[in-house]
Amino acid sequence: MVSKDQAIGGAILVVCTVVAVVYLIALFAYQWIIGLLPWLNIGPAAEVRFWLIAIPVLVAFVAILFIGAWIGWTMATTPPPKPIEEITTELEETKEEPAAEPAATEEAATEEKPAAKKKK
């Protein structure tokens, strides 16, 4: 059985493949398609080829601008990081604290051992 993500991935693959094939046929076999369907009366081949190229370029250009705007918005709304000096002092403080704790736990362990011996 296929998971939901795999099914969506397969659907995206099929749709993209179909769109690519239809686009390539429309771009390179325009005259042949018009020959098969003379009643379409679409217009000159150069005009259709222009739009077949211009529309995907426009979509790609707008998508790139959208990604750039998203990156800019993210950078503008994200708070600045802490200075490295603060981070290093915090790391040094955390390294010193655990060093003091094991000594305390060793003392507690030595105190518990004689009590355990008394129970036996």
N, C-alpha and C positions, 0 to 999 in steps of 0.2 A: 504494500500500500504506500502511496506517495504522501509525504507530509504537505501541509498547506504551503510552506515556503517553496517546496519543489514544484508544486502545481503552478504557483504564481510565476516562478522562474521559467517554467516551460511555456506558459502563456505569453510571457514577454518575449521569449525567443521566437515563437511562432509569429507573433504580430510584427516584430521587427524584421524578420526574414521576408514576410509577405510584403510589407511596405517597401523594403529595399528592392525586391524583384519588380514590383509594380512601378516604382520610381525609375529604375534602370530601363524598363521596357518603354515607359512613357518618354524618357529622355532620348533614347537612341533609336527607337522604332516608331517614332511619331508618324512619319510618312506612311509606314506600313499599316498602322492602325486606322488612319484616315482613309486609306485605300480600301480597307475592309468595310468601313462604315461611312460611305460618302454622304449620307443624310445628316451627319453631325454638323458640317459646315462651321467649324470652330474658328478658323482664321489662319493667317500665315504661320508657318512652322517656326519661324524665328521668334515670333511673339510668344508662342507657347513654350518654346525652349527657354526663353528669357525668364518666364515666371517659374518654370520648373527648377531653375537654378536660383533665382532671387528669393523665393519663399524659404527654402531650407537655410540659405545664408542668413536671411533676416532672423529666423528662429534661433539659429546658433549664436548670432551676434547678441540677441536679446538675452539668451540664456547665459552667456558669458558675462554680460553686464549685470544680470540678476545675481550671479554668484559673487561678482565683485562687490555689489551693494551689500550682500549678506555678510561678506567678510568685513567690510567697513563698519556695518552696524554692530557686528559682534565685537570688533575692536573698540568701538566707541562706547559700548555699554558695559564692557568688562572692567572691573576695578583693577588698578595696577597691582603687580605682585609685590610681595614684601622685599625690602632690600636684602641683599645677601648677608650683610652684617647681622641682621636680626635672625636670619635662619641659622647662621653658624653659632650664634650665642645660644639659641634655643637647643640646638643639637648638643652643644657642650654641656648645657644644664641637664639635659636628659641623660647624657652619658655619666655624669657625676652622681645622679640620684640612684641608679641601679647599683652602683658600686657600694653605696652605703647600705643598701637593703640586704645583700647576701650576707654581710657580716652579722646583721641582726638575726637573720634566719639561721645562721650557723650556731649562734649562741642559744637560740630557742631549741634547736635540734639537740644540742649537747645537754640541755636541761631536761629534755623529755626522755632521753635514753636511760638515765638512772631511775626515773619513775617507772619506765617500762620494765626494768629489771626487778624492781620491787614487787610488781604484780605477779611475776612468775614465781 
